[in-house]
Amino acid sequence: MAMHRLPCFFRNIIASVAIAWGAPGLVPAAAQTPAPAKTDTKINFIYKLTNADRLRITVFGEPDLSTISRIDARGNVNLYLIGDVHVTGSTVNEAQKIIEAAYRDGRYLRDPQVTISVEDYAPRTVTVDGQVKSPGSISLPAESTLTVYQAIIRAGGFTDIAKGSAVSVTRVLPDGTKKVFTVDVNSLIKGKDRANIKDDTLLLEPGDIIYVPERLI
């Protein structure tokens, strides 16, 4: 007798046995469908999620758990069953693993597979002030990174009295404290041997304040 003619109860029993015995020919198509491969795009590794980003969160095989959620002011997304999960400051790939761990550690799902895509990016800006030709706010690109040197260029470059060897970057950390970096942009521009590689690899984050002091004459 063909399987599709069996009552639903018996079909379910046969399917369960087939899964346990590893007989793919008897398993319904839905049970054989592999989980979708996660896209390891460059942006998933470099873009850090920030407050007000709107995310589409999909849990494979669990449509009731999939949702679209905006990151709140505390850096959390609210998810079914597990509640608030902190994702601000994480990359997309890191956030996927955080949510998977939350479902697994809460014993809601044995092997959760979460995929996140950013539906709407929150406004992301840094401020460039002091001795630059066009001070003001600069938008951070979502698809790439921005260094201090690149931000200075976008602000029109230094004025004639700028002290480009002591550019400061003030950043507010998640715990509310401030951290200040000092960058020698002059050496980066001129390609001097004393240029610090860390100065060229410091990537700006939303809310950073770049200040170019005046050179003492």
C-alpha positions in Angstrom: 0.0 0.0 0.0 1.4 3.4 -0.9 2.3 5.6 2.0 0.1 8.5 1.0 -3.0 6.2 1.3 -2.3 5.2 4.9 -4.1 7.0 7.6 -2.3 10.0 9.0 -1.6 8.3 12.3 0.2 5.4 10.6 2.1 7.7 8.2 3.5 9.6 11.2 4.6 6.3 12.9 6.4 5.2 9.7 8.0 8.6 9.3 9.3 8.5 12.9 10.8 5.1 12.5 12.3 6.1 9.1 14.1 9.0 10.7 15.4 6.9 13.6 16.6 4.2 11.1 18.0 6.7 8.7 15.8 5.6 5.8 15.5 8.8 3.7 13.2 7.3 1.1 10.4 7.0 3.7 10.9 10.4 5.3 8.5 13.2 4.2 10.1 15.9 2.2 9.8 18.5 5.0 11.8 16.3 7.3 14.6 15.9 4.8 14.9 19.6 4.0 18.4 20.8 5.2 18.8 24.0 7.2 19.5 27.0 5.0 23.2 27.8 4.7 24.1 31.1 6.5 25.5 33.7 4.3 29.0 34.7 5.5 29.0 38.0 3.8 31.6 40.6 4.7 29.2 42.9 6.4 28.1 40.1 8.8 31.6 40.1 10.2 32.4 43.8 10.3 29.1 45.6 10.9 28.4 46.0 14.7 24.7 46.1 15.5 23.6 49.3 17.3 20.5 50.6 19.1 17.5 51.2 16.8 18.6 48.7 14.1 15.6 46.7 12.9 16.4 43.0 12.5 14.6 40.1 10.9 15.4 37.1 13.1 14.6 33.7 11.6 14.7 30.4 13.5 14.9 27.5 11.1 12.0 25.1 11.4 10.3 27.3 14.0 8.1 29.9 12.1 6.4 30.9 15.4 9.7 32.0 16.8 10.8 34.1 13.8 10.2 37.8 14.2 11.1 41.3 13.2 12.4 43.3 16.2 14.1 46.7 16.7 17.0 46.9 19.1 15.8 49.0 22.1 17.7 51.7 24.0 19.3 49.1 26.3 20.7 47.2 23.3 18.2 44.3 23.5 15.9 42.5 21.1 12.8 40.9 22.6 12.2 37.3 21.4 9.5 34.7 22.0 10.1 32.4 25.0 13.5 33.8 26.0 12.6 37.5 26.3 15.3 40.2 26.1 18.7 39.3 24.5 21.5 41.8 24.3 23.0 42.2 20.8 24.2 45.8 20.5 28.0 45.8 19.8 27.9 42.3 18.3 28.3 41.5 14.6 25.5 39.8 12.8 27.3 36.5 13.0 28.0 36.9 16.8 24.3 37.9 17.4 23.2 34.7 15.7 25.3 32.6 18.0 24.2 34.5 21.1 20.5 33.9 20.3 21.1 30.3 19.4 22.9 29.8 22.8 19.9 31.5 24.6 17.4 29.1 23.0 19.7 26.1 23.7 20.6 27.0 27.3 17.0 27.7 28.1 16.3 24.1 26.8 13.7 25.4 24.4 15.5 24.1 21.3 18.1 21.3 21.1 19.9 22.6 18.0 18.6 26.1 17.1 19.7 27.6 13.8 19.2 31.4 13.7 19.7 33.7 10.8 19.7 37.5 11.1 19.4 40.2 8.5 19.3 43.9 9.1 16.0 45.3 7.6 16.7 48.9 8.5 19.9 50.5 9.7 19.8 53.1 12.5 21.4 56.4 11.8 25.1 56.1 12.5 27.2 59.2 12.7 30.4 60.5 14.2 31.3 64.1 14.9 34.5 65.9 13.6 35.3 69.1 15.4 38.1 71.5 15.9 40.7 72.5 13.3 39.1 70.9 10.1 37.7 72.8 7.2 34.2 71.4 7.4 33.4 70.4 11.0 30.2 68.5 11.7 28.6 65.1 11.6 29.6 62.4 9.2 27.6 59.3 8.4 29.2 55.9 8.9 28.7 53.5 6.0 26.9 50.3 6.9 28.7 48.2 4.3 32.3 49.3 5.2 34.4 50.8 7.9 35.8 54.3 8.5 39.1 55.3 10.0 40.0 58.5 11.7 42.2 59.5 8.7 39.2 58.9 6.3 36.9 60.9 8.6 39.3 63.9 8.5 39.4 63.7 4.7 35.6 63.8 4.6 35.6 66.8 6.9 37.7 68.7 4.3 41.1 68.1 5.8 43.1 70.0 8.4 43.2 73.8 8.6 46.6 75.5 8.5 46.8 75.7 12.2 45.7 72.1 13.0 47.8 69.9 15.2 47.3 66.7 13.2 49.7 64.7 15.4 47.4 64.8 18.4 43.9 64.1 17.1 41.7 62.7 19.8 38.8 60.3 19.5 36.3 60.2 22.5 34.1 57.1 22.7 31.4 56.3 25.2 31.6 52.6 26.3 28.5 50.4 27.0 29.0 50.9 30.7 28.8 54.7 30.3 32.5 55.4 30.8 34.5 57.3 28.3 37.7 56.2 26.5 40.0 58.6 24.6 42.3 57.6 21.8 45.1 59.8 20.5 45.9 59.4 16.8 48.8 60.9 14.9 47.1 61.5 11.6 49.9 63.7 10.3 52.3 60.7 10.2 49.6 58.6 8.4 49.1 61.3 5.7 52.8 61.8 5.1 53.7 58.1 5.4 56.3 58.7 8.1 58.2 55.7 9.5 57.0 56.6 13.0 53.4 56.2 12.0 51.6 53.8 14.4 49.8 51.0 12.7 47.1 51.1 15.4 46.3 54.6 14.3 45.4 53.4 10.9 43.4 50.4 12.2 41.3 52.2 14.8 37.8 51.9 13.3 35.2 54.6 14.2 32.0 53.6 16.0 28.6 55.5 16.1 28.8 58.4 18.5 32.6 58.9 18.4 33.7 62.5 18.7 36.9 63.4 16.8 38.6 66.6 17.9 41.6 68.2 16.1 43.4 70.7 18.4 45.1 73.9 17.4 48.8 73.9 16.9 50.7 76.3 19.2 52.6 78.8 17.0 
